[in-house]
Amino acid sequence: MSEHVYKSIELTGTSPNSMEEAVANAVSRAGKTLHNLRWFEVTDTRGHIDGGRIDHWQVTVKVNFTLDE
């Protein structure tokens, strides 16, 4: 196995529908400008309440990728 060096960035994805969609939005957006994405870690979950109902999800993730050789 080759040795890898990883870089981590922190992002917050949002969605009016679900936590999973908020994570997917963050990872998808990162994939547009970064490459070699390897894994993510959910570090925080928040939501906005409006009228007694969940209105919007915010999920903070650490997205990790390998650096180029």
C-alpha positions, 0 to 999 in steps of 0.5 A, spaced: 500 500 500 502 506 498 503 512 503 497 517 502 497 524 505 490 527 506 487 534 507 481 535 511 476 541 509 470 543 513 463 544 509 456 546 511 451 543 507 444 545 507 437 542 505 430 543 506 428 536 505 433 531 510 440 531 513 442 526 508 441 531 502 445 536 506 451 532 506 450 530 499 450 537 497 456 539 501 460 533 498 457 534 491 459 541 491 466 539 494 467 534 488 466 540 483 473 543 485 476 538 488 479 531 486 481 525 490 475 525 495 476 519 500 471 520 506 467 524 510 465 525 517 459 529 520 461 533 525 455 537 527 447 537 525 443 543 526 436 545 523 431 551 523 424 551 525 419 555 523 412 554 525 413 548 529 416 544 524 423 543 521 424 548 515 431 547 513 437 542 515 444 544 516 450 539 516 457 540 517 462 535 515 469 534 514 471 532 507 477 529 506 481 527 500 488 525 498 494 530 496 497 529 489 503 526 488 
